[in-house]
Amino acid sequence: MKNASTLSKLTASVHAGSPGDPQFKGTVTPIFPSSAYDYEGIEGATMYPRYYNTPNNKAVAQKLAALENAEEGLVFSSGMAAILTSIFTVLRSGDHAIFQSDLYGGTHSAIVHELPRFGMTYTFVDGQNFEEAIRPETRLIYIETPSNPTLKITDIKAVAAIAKKHNLLTMIDNTFASPVNQNPIDLGIDIVAHSGTKYIGGHSDLCCGAVLSSKKLCAQIRDSALHFGGSLDAHTCWLVERSLKTIVLRVRQQNANAMAIAEFLANDEHVTRVYYPGLPNHPGHDIAKEQMPGGFGGMLSFELKGDAHVFMSRLRLIKRAISLGGVETTVTSPAKTSHVKMTAAERAAIGVSDQLIRLSVGIEDAQDLINDIKQAF
Ligand SMILES: *Cc1c(COP(=O)(O)O)cnc(C)c1O
């Protein structure tokens, strides 16, 4: 579908990018599993799964581009494939990059372990002091907001302005917000990455990633991506296209449920602290209100007075599980899961205590979820 960006999100989620079935006039895009296509290609380019140009891959890329107000997109086999392929496209040996300190644990680990092996240097920045960390060889500023697991809010517009002033590229991990709640390209960011394993897939049953950007940057990233080889197969692409048709409905329900649970927790005696950007006392609330017009998201964390492990094992409806963004509400201990690769000192520095509990709020009835938490207390 053309002019997808002029459609509202609800309409774009259903119609943008989906070619349907012109041959048999079916409603739904067929699965095109071919790995061998005529080299006299239909658009002058040979199709091949690893070239990111087969029909199911392109359908997902176009739908996501429409939802993120991006010119183009690339769909990968995981979030990490999307993130690292992009970083290794824009950085070269000798370059320096600035990263927000409060990052997804896997990204943090990848930076520390992979970048130095290729002669790239990095600085982790706490708070909003990105400009102070800029060096002559700096090329990229990378942020993640809301962050995992303490839902820290970084001012996207401010970071984009600093980067423009110093002629740097900007990249954001937009996984936690989802394309429904926050569209960083509108705020001046160059590259948006997603772990599609989370809200984009939305049903805890697939792994994928995506990058959304300008035509020019997507072409550069694709040139490296076809060397690194992290493309997504047709069957999973088809599932992602199906998932995206309900992303707006899912995320809106998750936003509403998370808000209700956050308000309940904030007023409960068993809880010492709640991290949710929708709460007026969250330090990033005002910025979040500006840059997350769709809602504050389905992720929240809280500190419990009692034993976190005992609390989690008493939950009946809410499942203990790593990952996030599914239709079912899940709970984790970040110190034991997403941030286990950090040292205890590194975890303490970003507020990840053993008492911290992270909820990924699903689409169930909010009162049923609150009742489950109450009985576990
Ligand atoms: C899960 C996650 C990733 C990594 O994505 P994979 O699909 O597991 O490779 C990156 N960033 C964030 C914020 C995540 O939650």
The ligand as an SDF file (V2000), in Angstrom:
LIG
                    3D

 15 15  0  0  0  0  0  0  0  0999 V2000
   15.3150   -8.4690   24.0430 C   0  0  0  0  0  0  0  0  0  0  0  0
   15.9330   -7.1690   23.8250 C   0  0  0  0  0  0  0  0  0  0  0  0
   16.9970   -7.0170   22.9150 C   0  0  0  0  0  0  0  0  0  0  0  0
   17.5930   -8.1890   22.1800 C   0  0  0  0  0  0  0  0  0  0  0  0
   16.6940   -8.7410   21.2680 O   0  0  0  0  0  0  0  0  0  0  0  0
   16.7290  -10.2680   20.7880 P   0  0  0  0  0  0  0  0  0  0  0  0
   15.5220  -10.3720   19.9250 O   0  0  0  0  0  0  0  0  0  0  0  0
   16.6770  -11.1270   22.0090 O   0  0  0  0  0  0  0  0  0  0  0  0
   17.9970  -10.4680   20.0500 O   0  0  0  0  0  0  0  0  0  0  0  0
   17.4970   -5.7410   22.7240 C   0  0  0  0  0  0  0  0  0  0  0  0
   17.0060   -4.6750   23.3940 N   0  0  0  0  0  0  0  0  0  0  0  0
   15.9990   -4.7880   24.2700 C   0  0  0  0  0  0  0  0  0  0  0  0
   15.5040   -3.5660   24.9720 C   0  0  0  0  0  0  0  0  0  0  0  0
   15.4300   -6.0310   24.5240 C   0  0  0  0  0  0  0  0  0  0  0  0
   14.4330   -6.1330   25.4020 O   0  0  0  0  0  0  0  0  0  0  0  0
  1  2  1  0
  2  3  1  0
  2 14  2  0
  3  4  1  0
  3 10  2  0
  4  5  1  0
  5  6  1  0
  6  7  2  0
  6  8  1  0
  6  9  1  0
 10 11  1  0
 11 12  2  0
 12 13  1  0
 12 14  1  0
 14 15  1  0
M  END
$$$$
